Amino acid sequence: MKYFPKIILLMALIVIVFSVEGYAASAVELNAKASASLKELYAKTESARSLSKKSVGMLIFPAVYKAGFGIGGEYGEGVLQIKGKTVDYYSTAGASIGFQLGAQKKSIVILFMTQAALSNFRNSQGWEAGVDGSVAIAEFGAGKEFDTKTVKSPIVGFVFSNKGLMYNLSLEGSKITKIKK
């Protein structure tokens, strides 16, 4: 019962955040936003462009909204592209408990580097990062580019905002589910 006020506040915050930019974009809007997000990522690091050329598929979430007040939640919609063409649409959702306050927007690009990793993802009924597949988050340091030759993981993720690449983040616990558009 002591969490009830926090849950109500969280729900109100989520409604406000999602209503600001339109909760469910159309397929055309989502494709346009995905293209813009890729351009933004490539402008931040050339390594992302090099890796994406080697990938067999890309999952692009242009806007994932996270809000929380003790209890948090996040949601976003994205596209799966294979050979530069959108083949499916997905949503990502997650929940967390712990010290958190506020809201943020981030973009996520997940690269499938092997056909097996992509097939496993596409054949799942709901894919959870860290359970159904491990995602190596690309980390960048001062003067350090992500080396495309050292990529050993079959799945590589980039998490970024308009302020740049985001550090020390994990996609574990995020549930990714196919949606219709």
C-alpha positions as CSV (number, residue, x, y, z in Angstrom):
1,M,0.0,0.0,0.0
2,K,2.9,2.4,0.6
3,Y,3.9,2.1,-3.1
4,F,0.4,3.1,-4.3
5,P,1.1,6.9,-4.5
6,K,4.4,6.2,-6.3
7,I,2.7,4.0,-8.8
8,I,0.0,6.6,-9.5
9,L,2.7,9.3,-9.9
10,L,4.7,7.0,-12.2
11,M,1.6,6.4,-14.4
12,A,0.9,10.1,-14.6
13,L,4.5,10.8,-15.6
14,I,4.5,8.1,-18.2
15,V,1.3,9.4,-19.7
16,I,2.8,12.9,-19.9
17,V,6.0,11.7,-21.5
18,F,4.4,9.5,-24.1
19,S,1.8,12.1,-25.1
20,V,4.4,14.7,-25.8
21,E,5.8,13.1,-29.0
22,G,3.1,10.8,-30.0
23,Y,2.9,7.4,-28.4
24,A,2.4,5.2,-31.5
25,A,4.0,6.5,-34.6
26,S,2.7,5.2,-38.0
27,A,5.0,2.9,-40.0
28,V,6.0,5.8,-42.3
29,E,6.9,8.0,-39.3
30,L,8.8,5.2,-37.5
31,N,10.8,4.5,-40.6
32,A,11.7,8.2,-41.0
33,K,12.7,8.4,-37.3
34,A,14.8,5.3,-37.6
35,S,16.7,6.7,-40.6
36,A,17.3,10.0,-38.7
37,S,18.6,8.0,-35.7
38,L,21.0,6.1,-37.8
39,K,22.4,9.3,-39.3
40,E,22.7,10.7,-35.8
41,L,24.6,7.6,-34.6
42,Y,26.9,7.6,-37.6
43,A,27.7,11.3,-37.0
44,K,28.8,10.4,-33.5
45,T,31.1,7.6,-34.4
46,E,32.3,6.2,-37.7
47,S,32.8,2.8,-36.0
48,A,29.0,2.4,-35.9
49,R,28.8,2.8,-39.6
50,S,31.5,0.2,-40.2
51,L,29.9,-2.3,-37.9
52,S,26.5,-1.8,-39.4
53,K,27.9,-2.6,-42.8
54,K,29.1,-5.9,-41.5
55,S,25.8,-6.8,-39.7
56,V,23.1,-9.0,-41.1
57,G,20.3,-7.0,-39.4
58,M,19.7,-3.9,-37.4
59,L,17.1,-3.2,-34.8
60,I,16.6,0.6,-34.5
61,F,14.6,2.2,-31.7
62,P,14.6,6.0,-32.4
63,A,13.0,7.0,-29.2
64,V,12.8,4.9,-26.0
65,Y,11.2,6.9,-23.1
66,K,12.1,6.1,-19.5
67,A,10.3,7.6,-16.5
68,G,10.5,6.7,-12.9
69,F,10.0,7.7,-9.3
70,G,11.3,4.8,-7.3
71,I,9.6,2.4,-9.7
72,G,10.4,3.0,-13.3
73,G,9.3,1.9,-16.8
74,E,10.5,2.4,-20.3
75,Y,8.9,1.9,-23.7
76,G,9.8,2.5,-27.4
77,E,8.9,1.3,-30.9
78,G,11.4,0.5,-33.6
79,V,12.1,-1.2,-36.9
80,L,14.1,-4.3,-37.9
81,Q,16.1,-3.7,-41.1
82,I,17.8,-6.3,-43.2
83,K,19.9,-5.2,-46.1
84,G,18.6,-1.6,-45.6
85,K,15.0,-2.5,-45.8
86,T,12.4,-2.6,-43.0
87,V,11.1,-6.1,-42.6
88,D,9.3,-5.9,-39.2
89,Y,8.3,-3.6,-36.3
90,Y,9.1,-4.1,-32.6
91,S,8.4,-2.6,-29.2
92,T,10.8,-2.6,-26.3
93,A,9.6,-2.4,-22.7
94,G,11.2,-2.7,-19.3
95,A,10.6,-2.0,-15.7
96,S,13.0,-1.3,-12.8
97,I,12.9,-0.7,-9.1
98,G,15.4,1.4,-7.2
99,F,16.7,4.9,-6.8
100,Q,15.4,6.8,-9.9
101,L,13.6,10.1,-10.4
102,G,12.7,11.8,-13.7
103,A,12.4,11.0,-17.3
104,Q,14.7,10.6,-20.3
105,K,14.7,9.8,-23.9
106,K,17.3,7.7,-25.6
107,S,17.8,5.9,-28.9
108,I,19.0,2.3,-29.3
109,V,20.5,0.5,-32.2
110,I,21.1,-3.2,-32.0
111,L,23.3,-4.9,-34.6
112,F,23.0,-8.6,-35.3
113,M,26.4,-9.7,-36.5
114,T,25.6,-13.3,-37.3
115,Q,22.7,-15.0,-39.1
116,A,22.2,-17.3,-36.1
117,A,21.7,-14.4,-33.7
118,L,19.3,-12.7,-36.1
119,S,17.3,-15.9,-36.6
120,N,17.1,-16.6,-32.9
121,F,15.7,-13.1,-32.4
122,R,13.2,-13.3,-35.2
123,N,12.0,-16.7,-34.2
124,S,11.3,-15.8,-30.6
125,Q,7.9,-14.9,-29.3
126,G,9.3,-12.1,-27.1
127,W,13.0,-11.6,-26.9
128,E,14.6,-10.5,-23.6
129,A,18.1,-9.0,-23.6
130,G,20.4,-11.0,-21.3
131,V,18.1,-14.0,-21.3
132,D,17.5,-14.9,-24.9
133,G,20.7,-13.2,-26.1
134,S,23.6,-11.2,-24.6
135,V,24.0,-7.7,-26.1
136,A,27.5,-6.2,-26.0
137,I,27.0,-2.4,-25.4
138,A,29.6,-0.5,-27.4
139,E,31.5,1.7,-25.0
140,F,33.7,4.6,-26.0
141,G,36.3,6.4,-24.0
142,A,38.4,9.6,-24.5
143,G,40.1,9.3,-27.8
144,K,39.0,5.7,-28.1
145,E,37.0,4.4,-31.2
146,F,35.2,1.1,-31.0
147,D,37.4,-1.3,-32.9
148,T,35.4,-3.3,-35.5
149,K,38.1,-5.9,-35.6
150,T,37.7,-6.7,-31.9
151,V,33.9,-7.4,-32.0
152,K,33.4,-10.9,-30.9
153,S,29.8,-10.6,-29.7
154,P,27.1,-11.8,-32.1
155,I,24.9,-8.8,-31.0
156,V,26.2,-5.3,-30.4
157,G,24.2,-2.4,-29.1
158,F,24.5,1.4,-29.2
159,V,22.6,3.5,-26.7
160,F,22.7,7.3,-27.3
161,S,20.9,10.6,-26.8
162,N,21.2,14.0,-28.4
163,K,24.0,14.6,-25.8
164,G,26.1,11.7,-27.2
165,L,26.7,8.1,-26.6
166,M,25.6,6.9,-23.2
167,Y,27.9,5.0,-20.9
168,N,27.5,2.2,-18.3
169,L,24.1,1.2,-19.6
170,S,22.6,-2.3,-20.0
171,L,19.8,-3.5,-22.1
172,E,19.3,-6.5,-19.9
173,G,15.7,-7.0,-18.8
174,S,14.3,-5.2,-21.8
175,K,11.6,-7.2,-23.5
176,I,11.5,-6.8,-27.3
177,T,8.2,-7.9,-28.9
178,K,7.1,-7.9,-32.6
179,I,4.2,-5.5,-33.3
180,K,2.0,-4.8,-36.3
181,K,2.1,-1.4,-38.1
